[in-house]
Amino acid sequence: MSPSGSPSQLSIGVVGSGGDGVVLLGELLARSAVLAGLHCYMDKVFGPQIRGGESSVSLRISQSQVLRSADELDVLLVLQWSDLARFHDVLSIAPDALVICSSEDDGDPQACGLPIGHRGPLLSLPLKQLALDHGRSKQARNMVLLGAASGLLDWYPQQLRAILERRMQRYDERSRENNLAAVAAGRDAVASWQGSGIPALPTSNGNADLELASGNELLSRAAIASGCRFMAGYPITPASEILEYMTRRLPQLGGTCIQAEDEIAAACLTIGAALGGVRSMSATSGPGMTLKSESIALSGMAGLPMVVVDVQRCGPSTGIPTRTEQADLNLALYGAHGDSPRIVLAAAHQADCADLATQAFELAGEASAPVILLSEQQIAQGLATVPRDLVPEPNGSVPGWPDTAIGADRQVQLTGLEHDDSGRPLSDAASHQANSLLRNARVNRALSRVPALYEGAAEGELGLLCFGSSYSICREAIELAGSRGVTAGMMCIRMLSPLDQAELRDWLRGYRHVVIVEMNYSGQLHDYLRSRLQLPELTMSLRRSGGRPWRLAEVEDFLVRHGLLPAGPPELQP
C-alpha cells in the first residue's frame, strides 16, 4: 500500500473519454466524502480539444485539509485504457493500487500506463453491457463504475445516495431510475469480491460547515460579495467558468455581464463601467492578458479602478490550455508600455481566491489603479473543501468606486493623455514626472496590505520561497524536512507588486539555505526578486515548466541532491 493509502488518506483516479462522465463520477465520489465529514481535493485535467478527447480526475480524500493531489493513486477507475496513456504524466499509479476497468476494452493496460510491476487487484467488469441492461444506455457506464467502486470501498452509502438524489433532481423520473439502477448493478457485480485491500477512512457524523468548491467559483462569489456588478469577458480556458458564473448570477442582483466580441473590448467595457462608478472586472488567461495590456495601461493613466483576473495556463500562445503553469508573472508585472504601475496579487489555493478577490476590489478602489489577480488552472478548476461560510451572501448594500459617480453637477474629463487634476491634457516633462510619482505613490499605498503566508519554523536550516499554487507542495516539503530532523519554514508571497522588500528581507535572514520554488521554465520569481533585493548567497532555484502539478518526490529529490535534506529509508526514496 502506498503512503497515501494510510487510514487517514486515500487517492482515487478516474480516466476516460470526453462524454464518458468522468468528471461527474469524480464529483459524486468527492461530494459524498465531504458530506461524510472528510476533506477532499480534486484535480481535473482535460485534453486540449474543443470537444471530445480525453478526461481525467484525481481525488485525494483525507481527514485533514489537503490542497493538492497525491503523488500516487491508491485506486484507478478506467473507462477506456487508451485514454490513460494520454495522462501518464499526471496519473501516477501505486504498484499495489486497486484497478477497476472494462472487460470489453481490448486495450493493453501496461502499454497504456499501468505499471509493469503492478501487483494490486485488477477487476474487469462488462461496464457497457451492465449499462445497457440496467441503465438503458451505454452512457451509464460511469454510473456502473461508480456502483462498483462504492461497493468495493464501502463508500459512504447514505451520503452517496443523498448526493445522487440531489444531482438527479433535474432529471425526469425514468432517467433517475435508470441511473440508480446502473449504480446498483455495479455494486451487485462486485458483491462477491473478497475485499479491495483498501482501508476505509473513518467518517464523522457529517460536517455541514464544509463545502466543495473550485477557485473560479469562489473568486466569482467573492467578487459579487465585494460589490462587483459588472463583468465583461471573452471565453478562454481555464477562466471561462468565471464568465459563466457571472452570466448566471449578476442579472439576479441587478448587475450586468457581457460576453464581448474580443478581449480588448472586454477590457474597455470594464473601464467604461468603472467610469460610471460600478465595481467591475474582467477575467482571462495568458493570450487574452496580452491583448488587454493596452487597456490596463489606460486604466492606470486615467486613474480608474480595474480588476483583471489572469488564470494562468501552459504557454506561450495557445500552448496547453488545459494544463497548469505559473509563467505569466512577467506579463502581470511588466506587460505594459511606459511606466504603468499596478497591483499584482497571486492566490495560493482555492480559499485564497476568495480572500484576494475581496482585497483586489478594495485595493483597486483605494489606489484608482488596475489590480491583476493571478490564479492558475490547478487552482481555478480544481475543487477543494472550504468553510461553507467563507464567502458571505451579497446584501442590499452595493459599494461603488470612490469619487467616480457621474452627476448633473460633474463634468466628465477622461483621457489616456497625460493630464492635470481636472483631466485636461498636459505635455510638459515636469508634469509627466510629477504624475508618474503620483501614480506610483497610489499603488505603493497598498504595500503590506496583503501579507504573505508562512508555515513551519521562523528560522532554521532551510527556507522555501514561492508564490501561487507552489504553496501546497512547499508546505508538504517542510513537513517532510521536519520529519528528517531539518528545521525548515516557508513563505508564499501573495502581493508581488508592490513588493514588501522589508518583509522579505526579514524572512530571508532566518535561514541558512533558501530555495525559490516556481512552475515556469525561466525562473521568473527568482529573477524578479533578484532584481529588487540582494538574495542570500546560498539561494537556489527549483523550477520547471508546467503541464502537471508538483509532486513531493521531485522536490525531495532536489533537496537531497543538493545536500539540503538527508535521504529517507530506501523504500521511500524518490
N, C-alpha and C positions, 0 to 999 in steps of 0.2 A: 504494500500500500504506500502511495506517495505521501510526502509530508502534508500536502494539502488535504489528504483524506483522513486526518485525525478526527476524533469525535467532535471537535469544535469547528470543523470546516469541511466543506465539500464543494468540488468544482465539476460542472457539467457543461459539455459542449453539444451543440446541435448543428448539423450541416445538411444542406440540400440545395435545390434549385429555386430560383425566383418563382413565386406562386405556389410553393410547397407548404407554406405556412410555418416556416422555420421560426420567424420572429414571434409569431403568435404562440407557438409551442413554448418557446423560451420565456415569454412574458407570463404565461399561465403558471409555469413552474415557479418563476420568481415571485409573482404576486401572491401565490398561495403560501410560499415560505414566509413572506413578510407578514401575511395575515396570521401565521403561526407564531409570530413574535421574533423572527430571525432577521438578521441583516443580509442584504444582498447587493451585489454589484453585477451588472450585465453589460457586456460589450456587444455591439452589433457591427458586423463587417460584411459589406456587400461587394459584389463585382462592380466594375465601373460602367456597365452597360446602362442605357436609359431604361430598358425594360428587360426582364428575364435575367439570365446569368445565374450566378451562384450567391448563396446567402449563408451566413453562419452567426451564431450567438455563442457567447461564453459566459456562464454564470458562476459566481462564487458565493456560496451560502455560508454564513458564519454566525456565531453567537455574539460577535463584537463587530464594530464598524469596519468595513473594508472599502477601499477606494480604487481598486484595480482588479483585473482578472488574475487568477492563479497562474503560476508558471506551467503547471501540468494539469491535465484533465483526469479526474477520477472516473468519470462516466462520459461516454461518447454515444450520441444518438445519431444514426446515419440514415438519411432518406435516400441518398444516392452516393455511391462510393466515388464516382468521378469528380464530384464537387469537393470532396475532401482534399484532393490533390491540389486544388487551387488555394487552399488555406493552410498548406503545410507550414508556412512561416508564422502563422498566428495561433494555430491549434496544435499544441504540443501534448502528446498523449502519454500518460504514465504507462510503464511496462505492464502493470497489473490492473489497468483500467477495465471496467465493465463496458462492453460494447454491445449495443443492440442495433441490428440492421435488418435489411430486407433480404429474404431468401430468394426473391425474384430478380435481384440485381446481379448481373454477371460480371461486375467489376472486380478487379483483383485488389483486395484490401491492402496488401503490402505495397503494391505498385502505386496505390493512391495515397499512401502516407501512414498506414498503420505500422507501428514499429515492428521490425523483423523479429525482435526478441519478445514480442508481446506474449505474456503468459496469463493474462486475465481472462475471465469468462467472456465468450463471444456467443451471443444468442441471435439466431436468424429467424425471422418471422415473415409469413406471407402478408406483408402490410397492405399491398394493393387488393388482394383477394378479400381480406378481412374488411377493408374499407368498402368494397363493393357489396359484400354480403350484409354488412351491418350499418354502414354509414350511407349506403346507396349512392356512393360516389367515390371515385379513386382519389379525389381531393381530400378525403377524410383520412388519408394515410397518417397525417400528423396527429390526428386525434387517437388513432390506434396506437401510435408510438408513445403518445402521452400516457395512455392507459397502461401500456406495458412497463414504461419507466416508473410510473407511480406505484404499480403493483410490486415491482421488484424492490423498490426503495422504501416502500411503505410511506408514500409521500403525502402526509397530512390530509387524509381523505376528506374530513369535514371542510377544511379550508379550500381544498381544490374544488370540491363540489360548489361551494359558495362563489368562488371566483368564476367557475364555468357558467353558473346561472346568471351572474351579473353580466358577464361578457355577452351572453346569448339573448339578453333581453330584447335586442333589436331584431332578432331572427324570428321568422314565423315558426309556428308550433312544430311543423314537420321537420324543419331544419334543426331545431333544438333537439328533437327526439333522435334524429339520425346521428348527430354529433355525440350525444350522450351514449348512444348505443355503440358507436365506434370506440369510445373510451372504454366502455365496459368490455367490449370484445378484446381489446388489447390487454386489459387486466386479466381476463379469463385465460388468455393464451399463455400467460406466464405463471398461472396459479400453481402448476406442478413443479415449477423450477425451485430447486433447493437453495434458495437464498442467493444474494448477489455478492456477498463478501464486503459490502459497503456498510460501515456503521451508520446508523441513523442519528441525526442530530436531535438532541433534546429540544423540546419546544417550551415556550411559555404559554400562558393562557390567552395569548394574543396580545398584541401591542397596538392599541388604537392611536398611539402617538407617532407611529411611523407610517410613511408612505413611500412608494417607489416613483421616482421622477427623473427626467433627463435634464441635462444642463440647459438645453434650449427652452424647455418648458418652464423651468424655474426662473430663468432670465426674463422670459416674457411676462410671467406673472408678477415678478418684482418690478419690472418697468411700469406695468399698469398700476400697481400699488403705489408707485412713486409719482404718479400723476401723468404718465405718458398717455396722450390721447390722439396721437398721430404717428403713423408709421408709413414710410414708403420704401419699397424694396423690389428686388427682382429675383426670381427663383434661382438659387445656386446651392449646390451641395457643398457642405453639410449645414448650411444656415437656413434652408427653406422652411424647416419646421417653425422657426420664429415667425416668418411671414404668414404661414398657415394658421398659427395660433392667434396672431393678432387680427387676421382677417375674420375669424370667428368671434373673437371676444370684444374688440374695440367698438363695433357698432352697437353692441348691447349696452355699452356705457356712454353712448353719445359721441364716441370718437370716430376716427376715420382711418382706414388702412387702404393703401393704394398699391396695386402691382403696376409699377411704372414700365415704360417701354424699354428702359435700359438702366444701367447702374448710375449713369451720370444724371439722368432725370430724377431718379430716386433720391440722390443726394441733394439736388437743387430743390425738390419738393420739401425735403426735410428742413432745409434752411428757410424756405418760404413760410412754413408752419411756425418756425421759431420766431420769425419776424412778426407774426400775428399773436405772439405771446403763448403759444401752445407748446407744451413739452413734447418733443418729437425725437424720433430715432430712425435709423436705417440699419440693416444687417446684411452682411455679405461674406464672401470668402476672398482668398488672395487675388484672383483676376479682377473681381469687382472692386476690391480695395484699391487696386492700381488705378482704375477708372475714376474712382471718387477722389483721388488725391487733389485735383484742382479745386473741387468744391470744398474740401476740408480746409484748404488754404483760404478760400473765400470766407468761410465761417470765422476763421481767426482774424482776418483783416477787417471784416465787417463788425466784429465783436458780438456775434450771435452764437448762443449755445447750440451745440450739436453733439449727439451721442451716436457713434458708429460702432457696431459690433462686427468684429472680424473673426469668424470661425475658421481657424487655420486647417489646411489640408496639405497633402503632398503636392509640391510644385516643383519647378515653375510651370507656367502656362496651365493647361488642363491637368497635367500631372496624373496623380491618382486621386481623384476627387472624393473617394470613399474611404481613404485611409488618413490616419492622424499624423501630424508633424508640428514642429514649433519653429518654422522657418520664416515667419512674417514679421519677426521682431524689428529687423532693419527697416522694413517698409513702414511699420507703425511709427517708429521713431523719426525717420528721416524722409519719408515719402512725401515730399513737397518741394515746390520751388521757393526760393528765397528763404528767409528765416521765418519759419512758421511754427511757433511753439504750440504744443498740445499736451494734454494729459494722457498717459498711456497706462492702463491697468491690465492685469493678467489674472484670470481666475485659476485657482489651484485645483478645484474639484467642483462637483455639481452644486453643492450647497453654496459654495463661494460665488457661483454665478449670480445667485440671488442677492447676496450682500454687495457685490461690486456693481451690479446693475443699479441698486438703490443709490450707492455712493456716486456712480457716474452722473446721474441726473443732478444730484446736489452740487457736485463739483463743476459741472458744465454751467449751471446757472450762476454760481458764485464767481467763476472766472470769465464768464461770457466768452467761452473758447470751446474748441472741439475736444471731446473726450473719446478716445479709442479704447474699447474693451476687447481684449484678446481672449478668445476661447479656442477650443480645439475639437476636432471630430470626436476624439475619445471621450471628452467631457460632454460635448454638446448632444451627441446621440446616445451615449451610454446612459444606463439607468443606475441609480444608487438610492439607498434608503436615506431619507432625511426626516426631520421632525415635521409632523403634519402642519404645525402652526408656524413653519419657517417663514412663509410669505403671508402677510396679513391680507384679508379681503379688502378691496377698494371701498373707501367710504364716500360719503357725499362730497367731501372737500376735494377739489381738483386744483392743486397748485400750478401756476404757470411760471414762465420765466420772469425774473425780476426786470422791471423797467423796460418792458418791450411792448406793453399793451398799447394799441393804437386807439386814440380817441379823437373827438372833433377838435380838441384844442392842441393836437400834436401833429406836427408836420414830419412826414417820413423822409429821411435823408439816408439812403443806404447805397454804399458803393464799395467796389473792390479796389478803388484807387486809394492811395494814401490820403488821409483826411484829418480835419480838426475835430474837436469835440462835438460839433454840431453836424458833422457828416459832410462838410464842404471839402472838395478835393484840395490837396496841397501838393507841391512838387519841389520843395526845398530840402536840402540834405539835413539841416538841423531838425526839422520837424520829423523827418523819417527816423533819425536817430532817437529822438525823444519817444516816438510812438513804438519803436522796436523795444525800447526799455520798458514801456508801459505794458505791452503785450506779454513780454516775458515775466514781468512782475505779477501780473494777474494769474498766470499759470503757476508761478512759484509759490503763491499763497497756499496752494494745495499740498505743499511739502509736509510730510509727516502725518497727513490726514488718513492714509491707508497703510497701517503698519504691516510689516512682514509677518509671516507665520514661522514660529520657532518650535522645534522639537528637540528632545534629548538634553545633553549637558550643555551648559552655557560656556564651558571651556574644556579643552581636552586635547587629545592627540589628533583627532580627525574632525573636520567640518565639511559638510556637503552644502553647496550653494546652488539654487535652482530657481526656476520660475515655472508657472503653469502646471501641467499635469505631471511633470517630473517630481512634484511634491510627494506623490504617493509612493514612488519607488525609493526616494531618499528616506522617507520615514521608515520604511521597512529595512533599508540598508543600515541605518544607525541602530535599529533594534538588533540586527544581526551582529553588528560590531560589538555592541554591549555584551551580547551573549558569549563573545570570544575574548572578553577582557579588554577591549579597546574603548576608551572614553570618547564618545562621539556626539555631535549635535548637528543640527541643520537649520538653514534659513531659506525660506521661499519668498522671493521678492514679489509683491503684488502691485506696487506702484513703481513702474520703470521710468516714468518721466512725469514730473521732475524726480530725479533720483536723490534719495536721502543719503548723501555720502557720509555724514557723521554717524548715522545708524549703522551703515555698512562697515565703516572702519572699526567701530566699537566691537562688532561681532567678529570681524576678521582677526582682531588682536587676541582672541581667546583660543586659537587653535594653532597647532604646530604645522599641520598639513591641511590644505584646502583643496577640494575637488569641485569644479563647476560642472554640473550635470545638465545637459540640454539635448533635445532631439532635433538637431539640424546639423548638416554636414560641415558648415564653416565655423561653428562656434561663435554665433552672433552675440550671445550674452557675455561670453568670455571677452570678446574683443570690445564690446561696449563698455564693460566695467573697467577694462584696462585703459580705455581712452579717458575715463573720468577720474580714476584714482590709482594710486600705487598699490598693486596687488602684492601680497607677500611672496617672497622668493619661492617658497615651496607650494606654489599653486599649480594644479594640473587641470586639464580639460578632458572630461569624458563626454564625447559627443558622437552622434551618428545620425544619418538620415532617418526619416520616419518610415511609415509603412506598416509598422506594428508597434504595440506598446512595449515599454521597457520590461525586461524580465530581471528578477532579482539575481539570477545566476550570472548574467553578463556584468552587472555592477560588482558582484562579489569577485568575479574573475579579474576585473580591472584592479580592484583594491588589493587582491592577493598578489598579482603580478608586479605591482609597484611597491610591495612591502608595507602596505598600509593596514593589512588585515592578515592575521595568521590563517592558514588553510584549515578547513574543518576536517572532520573524520572522512576517510576515503569515500564512503558511500554517500556523503553529502556534498562532495566537491563537484563544481560545475564541469 
